Amino acid sequence: MDDMSDRLSLAAQRLNEYTVTPGVLGFIVFAVLGVAVWVLLKSMSRHLGRISVKDETKDEIEGTGEGAGEPEKAASAASGSSSA
């Protein structure tokens, strides 16, 4: 038991909060994660820029299109035209 406590005290003297650092490997891992996030954000931005929304849909979202506020009439008109 005495031998174990000697080893722990020796380890505590050699390793403290200032001697244990992430080192080069920690920096490389952190840098790779940063680059991966940057690439994903650029890709997401490019994909969101490619999305096209029809003008009719924009009008419905803004509430300025024809039939805005009357979804029942628009649905019945759409179903009536498809059955004819």
C-alpha positions in Angstrom: 0.0 0.0 0.0 2.8 2.4 0.8 4.3 1.8 -2.6 1.1 2.8 -4.3 0.9 6.1 -2.4 4.5 6.9 -3.4 3.7 6.4 -7.0 0.6 8.6 -6.8 2.5 11.4 -5.1 5.3 11.1 -7.7 2.7 11.3 -10.6 1.1 14.3 -9.0 4.4 16.1 -8.8 5.2 15.4 -12.5 1.7 16.0 -13.9 -0.3 19.1 -13.0 -2.7 21.3 -14.8 0.1 23.2 -16.5 2.0 20.2 -17.9 -1.0 18.3 -19.3 -2.0 19.9 -22.6 -4.0 18.8 -25.6 -0.9 19.1 -27.8 -0.6 19.0 -31.5 -3.1 16.2 -31.9 -5.8 18.2 -30.1 -5.1 21.2 -32.3 -5.3 19.1 -35.5 -8.6 17.6 -34.4 -10.1 21.0 -33.5 -8.9 22.5 -36.8 -10.4 19.6 -38.9 -13.7 20.0 -37.1 -13.6 23.8 -37.8 -13.0 23.2 -41.5 -15.7 20.6 -41.7 -18.3 23.0 -40.2 -17.2 25.7 -42.6 -17.6 23.4 -45.6 -21.0 22.3 -44.4 -22.2 25.9 -43.9 -21.0 26.8 -47.4 -22.8 23.8 -48.9 -26.0 24.5 -47.0 -25.9 28.2 -48.1 -25.5 27.1 -51.7 -28.3 24.6 -51.5 -30.7 27.1 -49.9 -29.8 29.6 -52.7 -30.9 27.1 -55.3 -34.4 26.7 -53.9 -37.0 28.4 -56.1 -40.4 29.2 -54.9 -43.3 29.9 -57.3 -44.7 33.4 -57.3 -48.2 32.0 -56.4 -46.8 30.4 -53.3 -45.0 33.6 -52.3 -48.3 35.4 -52.6 -50.1 32.9 -50.5 -47.5 33.1 -47.8 -47.7 36.9 -47.8 -51.5 36.8 -47.9 -51.8 39.0 -51.0 -52.7 36.4 -53.7 -56.0 35.7 -55.1 -58.2 33.8 -52.8 -56.1 34.5 -49.8 -57.9 33.6 -46.6 -60.4 31.4 -48.5 -58.7 27.9 -48.6 -62.1 26.1 -48.9 -63.0 27.8 -52.2 -59.5 27.3 -53.6 -59.6 23.6 -52.7 -63.1 23.0 -54.1 -62.2 24.9 -57.3 -59.0 22.7 -57.7 -60.9 19.5 -57.1 -63.7 20.5 -59.5 -61.3 21.3 -62.3 -59.4 18.0 -61.9 -62.6 15.9 -62.1 -63.9 17.6 -65.3 
